[in-house]
């Protein structure tokens, strides 16, 4: 039997958001409990909420929008690699993962995922993320998609260069996946960002299909 694992974060008002971004809010516009014929809800949130993809337009003035992203980069074989002992993802740490040369989609499982599993509701600025040199490593290895298990691929205190290196090279940046219950190994990734026109990012539903025994 095929096993699918949902690595998306549930979107609700309890979901941590980036500092300064609005919290998720649901507003019941029509309500059967009030005598309306149907239930109908408005949703208010930032496009970089929960599990989402950063479009190049997020950091590049002339970059592609969310609706223009190539889906073939978001769907296909992906390696989940364990870096749960790392405080920061450097090029040396990526080297130590032993990523096979044919890998084009890389998801990094760090200690961040434990916060999602524990239901931590406040934003954590001490999350694990990539340095600019790690981003350059990703580009040089020909990786088409990099996935991280917190709300940004770059560290909170860093400037935008990590993002810019990746997005200039056409690397898909998938942020906010939850990998606490995912074993390292090879999977098929199916990640579908919302088709938002002219927008710098989009929430996504991301799942993994097991391709072989985890290692």
C-alpha positions as CSV (number, residue, x, y, z in Angstrom):
1,X,0.0,0.0,0.0
2,X,1.3,3.5,-0.9
3,X,2.0,5.6,2.1
4,X,1.5,9.4,1.9
5,X,2.8,11.7,4.5
6,X,1.4,15.3,4.8
7,X,4.3,17.6,5.7
8,X,2.1,20.7,5.6
9,X,1.4,22.8,8.6
10,X,-2.3,23.2,9.6
11,X,-3.4,26.8,8.9
12,X,-5.3,28.3,11.9
13,X,-5.1,31.3,14.2
14,X,-2.7,29.2,16.4
15,X,-0.1,29.1,13.7
16,X,3.1,31.2,14.4
17,X,3.6,33.9,11.8
18,X,6.6,36.0,10.9
19,X,7.1,39.1,13.2
20,X,5.0,42.0,11.8
21,X,2.8,39.7,9.6
22,X,-0.8,39.5,10.5
23,X,-2.1,36.4,12.4
24,X,-4.3,34.0,10.6
25,X,-8.0,34.9,11.0
26,X,-11.2,33.2,9.9
27,X,-14.4,35.2,9.8
28,X,-17.7,33.4,9.3
29,X,-19.4,35.6,6.7
30,X,-22.5,33.4,6.5
31,X,-23.5,31.1,9.3
32,X,-26.3,28.4,9.3
33,X,-26.5,28.9,13.1
34,X,-27.7,32.4,12.4
35,X,-30.2,31.3,9.9
36,X,-28.2,31.6,6.7
37,X,-28.6,29.0,4.0
38,X,-24.9,28.0,4.1
39,X,-21.7,28.4,6.0
40,X,-19.2,30.7,4.3
41,X,-15.9,31.9,5.7
42,X,-13.5,34.7,4.8
43,X,-9.8,34.0,5.4
44,X,-7.2,36.7,6.2
45,X,-3.5,35.9,6.2
46,X,-0.1,36.7,4.6
47,X,0.9,34.7,1.6
48,X,4.0,33.5,3.4
49,X,2.0,31.7,6.0
50,X,2.7,28.2,7.3
51,X,3.9,25.8,4.5
52,X,4.6,28.1,1.6
53,X,6.8,28.8,-1.4
54,X,8.8,32.0,-1.9
55,X,8.5,33.2,-5.5
56,X,11.6,35.0,-6.9
57,X,9.5,38.2,-6.8
58,X,9.8,38.1,-3.0
59,X,13.4,39.3,-3.2
60,X,13.9,40.1,-6.9
61,X,12.1,43.1,-8.4
62,X,11.8,41.4,-11.8
63,X,11.4,37.9,-10.5
64,X,8.7,35.4,-11.3
65,X,5.4,35.5,-9.3
66,X,3.9,32.5,-7.5
67,X,1.6,31.7,-10.5
68,X,4.6,31.5,-12.8
69,X,6.7,28.9,-10.9
70,X,7.6,25.7,-12.7
71,X,5.6,22.8,-11.1
72,X,8.1,20.3,-12.5
73,X,10.5,21.6,-9.9
74,X,8.0,21.1,-7.1
75,X,7.1,17.5,-8.0
76,X,9.5,14.5,-8.1
77,X,12.1,12.6,-6.2
78,X,13.2,14.3,-3.0
79,X,15.7,13.4,-0.3
80,X,14.8,14.1,3.4
81,X,18.2,14.6,5.1
82,X,18.6,14.7,8.9
83,X,20.5,17.7,10.3
84,X,18.8,17.7,13.7
85,X,22.2,18.2,15.5
86,X,22.9,21.5,13.6
87,X,22.5,25.0,15.0
88,X,23.1,26.4,11.5
89,X,23.3,24.9,8.0
90,X,26.6,25.7,6.4
91,X,28.2,24.4,3.3
92,X,30.3,22.1,5.4
93,X,27.2,20.7,7.1
94,X,25.6,20.0,3.8
95,X,28.7,18.2,2.6
96,X,28.5,16.1,5.7
97,X,25.0,14.9,4.8
98,X,26.4,12.8,2.0
99,X,23.7,14.0,-0.5
100,X,23.9,11.8,-3.6
101,X,24.8,13.7,-6.8
102,X,21.5,12.9,-8.6
103,X,19.3,14.6,-5.9
104,X,17.4,17.6,-7.2
105,X,15.0,18.2,-4.3
106,X,16.4,18.4,-0.8
107,X,14.3,18.7,2.4
108,X,16.3,19.4,5.6
109,X,15.0,18.0,8.9
110,X,16.3,20.0,11.8
111,X,15.4,20.6,15.4
112,X,12.9,23.1,14.1
113,X,10.4,20.3,13.3
114,X,10.1,19.4,17.0
115,X,8.5,22.8,17.6
116,X,5.8,22.0,15.1
117,X,5.3,18.6,16.7
118,X,5.0,20.1,20.2
119,X,2.5,22.8,19.0
120,X,4.7,25.8,19.9
121,X,2.6,28.8,19.1
122,X,5.1,31.7,19.5
123,X,7.6,32.7,16.8
124,X,11.1,31.4,17.5
125,X,14.0,33.6,16.3
126,X,16.6,30.9,17.1
127,X,15.5,28.6,14.3
128,X,18.0,26.6,12.2
129,X,18.5,27.9,8.6
130,X,21.0,28.3,5.8
131,X,24.0,30.6,5.5
132,X,24.7,32.3,2.2
133,X,27.5,29.9,1.5
134,X,25.1,27.0,2.0
135,X,22.8,28.6,-0.5
136,X,25.7,28.8,-3.0
137,X,26.3,25.1,-2.3
138,X,22.7,24.3,-3.2
139,X,23.0,26.2,-6.5
140,X,26.3,24.6,-7.4
141,X,25.0,21.1,-6.8
142,X,22.1,21.7,-9.3
143,X,19.4,21.3,-6.6
144,X,16.1,22.6,-8.0
145,X,14.1,22.8,-4.7
146,X,15.3,23.3,-1.1
147,X,12.8,22.7,1.7
148,X,13.3,23.9,5.3
149,X,11.3,23.2,8.4
150,X,10.7,26.8,9.6
151,X,9.4,30.0,8.2
152,X,12.5,31.1,6.4
153,X,15.4,29.5,4.6
154,X,17.8,32.1,6.0
155,X,18.6,32.9,9.6
156,X,16.6,35.6,11.4
157,X,19.6,37.8,12.0
158,X,21.0,37.6,8.5
159,X,20.5,39.8,5.5
160,X,18.6,38.7,2.3
161,X,21.6,37.2,0.5
162,X,20.7,33.5,1.2
163,X,17.3,34.1,-0.4
164,X,18.7,36.1,-3.3
165,X,21.4,33.5,-4.2
166,X,18.7,30.7,-4.4
167,X,16.0,32.7,-6.1
168,X,18.4,34.3,-8.7
169,X,19.4,30.7,-9.7
170,X,15.8,29.6,-10.0
171,X,15.8,27.3,-7.0
172,X,12.4,26.8,-5.5
173,X,12.3,27.8,-1.8
174,X,9.8,25.7,0.2
175,X,9.5,26.9,3.8
176,X,7.5,25.8,6.8
177,X,7.4,22.0,6.3
178,X,7.0,19.7,9.3
179,X,9.4,16.7,9.3
180,X,9.4,15.5,12.9
181,X,7.7,12.3,12.0
182,X,9.5,11.7,8.7
183,X,12.4,9.3,8.5
184,X,15.4,10.3,6.4
185,X,15.4,8.8,3.0
186,X,14.1,9.1,-0.6
187,X,10.5,10.1,-1.3
188,X,8.4,11.6,-4.1
189,X,7.5,15.1,-3.2
190,X,4.2,16.6,-4.4
191,X,4.1,20.3,-3.6
192,X,1.4,22.5,-5.1
193,X,1.6,26.2,-4.4
194,X,-1.6,28.2,-4.9
195,X,-1.7,29.9,-8.3
196,X,-1.6,33.5,-7.1
197,X,-1.1,36.0,-9.9
198,X,1.5,38.7,-9.5
199,X,2.2,37.7,-5.9
200,X,5.6,37.1,-4.2
201,X,4.7,33.8,-2.5
202,X,1.9,31.3,-2.0
203,X,0.7,28.8,0.6
204,X,1.3,25.2,-0.5
205,X,0.1,21.7,0.3
206,X,3.1,19.4,0.4
207,X,3.1,15.7,0.8
208,X,5.6,12.9,0.5
209,X,5.1,9.5,-1.1
210,X,7.5,6.9,0.1
211,X,9.6,5.5,-2.7
212,X,11.9,3.1,-0.9
213,X,12.7,1.9,2.6
214,X,13.8,4.8,4.8
215,X,17.4,4.8,5.9
